[in-house]
Amino acid sequence: MKMRRKSDLPTKICACCNRPFAWRRKWARDWDSVRFCSERCRREART
């Protein structure tokens, strides 16, 4: 696999903090359903 720059990866806006975050390899299977940039944002959105 060819190395990519972080700026070349797809990005989304976090539903909690409204900051952009980049694709991560662990999200490869379910990138379409990822809504939050971190576990902390996911927890705070539930409250």
ABEGO torsion letter per residue (X at the ends): XBBBBAAABBBBBBAAAGBBBBBBAAAAAAAAABABABAAAAAAAAX
